[in-house]
Amino acid sequence: MNEDLIERLKKRAEIRRQISTRKSVQEGQPDRIADLLDEAAKALRECTNIERTRCANIAYNYQPLGLEGPETTAYEIALEIQCIL
């Protein structure tokens, strides 16, 4: 879901920068809202990556508990661990 939102934010920023009737485009100035959309997409991607890494680390550290399995994702393991603690 986050990846979809990230792509939509980036696409909207790209579209804004291509609208020839926009004053910022006509004057060759940066589009501040498009810049904010790109910044939000970047921040969301960083948060998503940090959360994935955190979940993977939790899963790795708790392998001795027998929670790992071929179909179990790191996120699912992290959720199980949170219920255990």
Helices and strands as residue ranges (DSSP letters): H 2-18, H 23-26, H 32-61, G 63-65, H 74-84
